[in-house]
Amino acid sequence: MTTLRSIEEMLEDAVTGGLQGFIGDNAKVLNVFLDPSLAFRKPDSYVNSVSKFLPPDKNVEALVVAMCRLLYEYIGLPFEERNGWKLSDYVNDATAKVRIPGDYKKALRVFKSVAEDYRMGAKRLPRLAPLFSELASYMEAWSLIEEARLRHGEEQFQLAAEDYSRAASTFQMTAAWAHLSKYNEASSLMEKGEALSRQEREEDSAGSFMSAANAFGETQATMMKKRDQVLEPQAQKELDNWLESSRTLEKYCLGRVKLEEAKILDKKGEEGESRDKYHSASDVFRELMSETQSDQSRVELEALALFSEARSKMKEAETMVSSETYSDAAELFTKAEKVTQGKTFRQIALASSCICRALESGTKFRRTRDTQFYSEIKRQLETATDYYEAAGWRQAADWARATGKLFDALVYMTEAATERDAKKKTELYHLAEKHLQLSAKLYGQANFPSKQDGALRLLERTHEEKELLLSPSEALAGNPALTGVPGAPAALIKGRTGGLEGFEEAKVVGNLTVLETEVNMGSDLIVELEVANVGKATARLVKLENIGAEGVQVDGRRMPRQVKGDFVDMKGEKLEYMGTHEIRIPMKAVRAGVFQLRPRIMFVDEKGNYRSYEFEPVSVTVRELGISGWLRGPK
């Protein structure tokens, strides 16, 4: 029990003080024959015994009120006299109020205060110094435990581990409570496992949790041995509570071992084994949910069970390449986020849900290469990165960024595969290479070697595809043997950001397509433009200029709301990173000849800078109709 000894000692002080107020110095004599410590173990029996020694004019009910008023004062609680309450009722009420879950700060103050009292008692009474010193050590150990629980609530797991370790050492130095040392040693190992897990050091975390499980097993043997040595029912009940708690925490730690092992298999790319291990961990936590009597414990265990089940479903989705299963996993992560009360856990659950939504769309994208899924993928991955960074999970954030870059590269590769212009095709493969290089690097930082290898394989494929488009002179131009220039100094390379500087701000690019490049004079034709923002910052499209030519003009009657004189109003269309927008411009051939369409789109970045992009020109031939053509009319 969290504050068992502190309340016992304060109750002894309270009954002694209450007696002294009632019968003066005779209270000291009474304490010789009637041990005040009985007031905690058998409060009502103690009152019955005291009543036999009281003078006839002294009311025993008034004595009980006086004792309990002092007890509540020592604890720091407001006192309210209750009709019909016995000493046991007041003691139980005070005990329950001090043991309110989460009220560790108040308990911490109580333990420190009582420990100080014991230290002062040791100074005042030299012959009892060893006893008071041991009691002070006991209270100091409990103050460390409350400090550790406070740290745990604040997710400062390493500091909590240190507090539990110091508590274990303090208990070990006592004669009466040395059996609590192993329990707190196990608690320290458990907190260390939590800290290592948050640092994404899964193997070390699994080892710490396994050590904690073994230590809790040893604790049970120690408690059972101690229980055989005590005869008092209250002491036996207390030891039974320690035994039950040790069994529960041993099982919890074994569940955490499974969870950390599943994460290790996940990083190695062993989806099937990882899925099964996650599922096994979820089963352990659900079993514990059915066994625990604490509502708070059930909530925390449910969150862990949902999280593990969601990860299992996520691995199943990878194995099956199923967008529907990714959606199921996302829903489970969302449920876990709603259940848990831990800030970091909520952020991780939200990030994981976003990852699953991104992979749901990503699975559809990889099947169809339909870029309509792309904006959703990028949005979810960037949101996940934000949540991971807020939670302090650097490797997970790198993984999300790496996955985003991988999808960037896949889009560029898809576009390159269908692009006919050799120059543009090469540029797209070059962009894909850059993104794959960064993706592989980030996967390496995130300690996902299998994902890193996959990115490198795609990089090799992209490099081969691009090389097919280069002329021999261009290919040889990259040969270091032709230049004899030594490698750049390592410090210089380290200080550079590579070739991505131009993409940190808004950067709009586009493609121009004319459905028919040869038309008769008087005919209608459609010019299609697709633009994309490949910069990290948001862009707002302002207007489209130079869309027409002398013999091919914009047909303003067919889009009257947007055509403003010689330009098309884009109405501030907003494009996020890798966002796209399509524009269809109706045109009319009004004069025979060959004309070049060279439109330019104007946009504004987040800083208000006015920028532009000029499309690659496309030639349109307008034929003059002969007599037969005039008879048939324009197409």
Secondary structure as GFF3:
##gff-version 3
##sequence-region A 1 635
A	DSSP	alpha_helix	4	23	.	.	.	ID=ss1
A	DSSP	alpha_helix	26	33	.	.	.	ID=ss2
A	DSSP	alpha_helix	38	41	.	.	.	ID=ss3
A	DSSP	alpha_helix	43	51	.	.	.	ID=ss4
A	DSSP	alpha_helix	60	75	.	.	.	ID=ss5
A	DSSP	alpha_helix	87	98	.	.	.	ID=ss6
A	DSSP	alpha_helix	104	124	.	.	.	ID=ss7
A	DSSP	three_ten_helix	126	128	.	.	.	ID=ss8
A	DSSP	alpha_helix	129	153	.	.	.	ID=ss9
A	DSSP	alpha_helix	157	172	.	.	.	ID=ss10
A	DSSP	three_ten_helix	178	180	.	.	.	ID=ss11
A	DSSP	alpha_helix	181	198	.	.	.	ID=ss12
A	DSSP	alpha_helix	202	229	.	.	.	ID=ss13
A	DSSP	alpha_helix	233	267	.	.	.	ID=ss14
A	DSSP	alpha_helix	271	291	.	.	.	ID=ss15
A	DSSP	alpha_helix	295	320	.	.	.	ID=ss16
A	DSSP	alpha_helix	323	339	.	.	.	ID=ss17
A	DSSP	alpha_helix	343	368	.	.	.	ID=ss18
A	DSSP	three_ten_helix	371	373	.	.	.	ID=ss19
A	DSSP	alpha_helix	374	391	.	.	.	ID=ss20
A	DSSP	alpha_helix	394	418	.	.	.	ID=ss21
A	DSSP	alpha_helix	422	445	.	.	.	ID=ss22
A	DSSP	alpha_helix	449	467	.	.	.	ID=ss23
A	DSSP	alpha_helix	472	476	.	.	.	ID=ss24
A	DSSP	three_ten_helix	480	482	.	.	.	ID=ss25
A	DSSP	alpha_helix	490	494	.	.	.	ID=ss26
A	DSSP	three_ten_helix	501	503	.	.	.	ID=ss27
A	DSSP	beta_strand	508	514	.	.	.	ID=ss28
A	DSSP	beta_strand	518	520	.	.	.	ID=ss29
A	DSSP	beta_strand	524	533	.	.	.	ID=ss30
A	DSSP	beta_strand	539	545	.	.	.	ID=ss31
A	DSSP	beta_strand	552	554	.	.	.	ID=ss32
A	DSSP	three_ten_helix	556	558	.	.	.	ID=ss33
A	DSSP	beta_strand	563	564	.	.	.	ID=ss34
A	DSSP	beta_strand	567	575	.	.	.	ID=ss35
A	DSSP	beta_strand	580	589	.	.	.	ID=ss36
A	DSSP	beta_strand	593	597	.	.	.	ID=ss37
A	DSSP	beta_strand	600	604	.	.	.	ID=ss38
A	DSSP	beta_strand	610	614	.	.	.	ID=ss39
A	DSSP	beta_strand	618	623	.	.	.	ID=ss40
A	DSSP	alpha_helix	627	632	.	.	.	ID=ss41
###
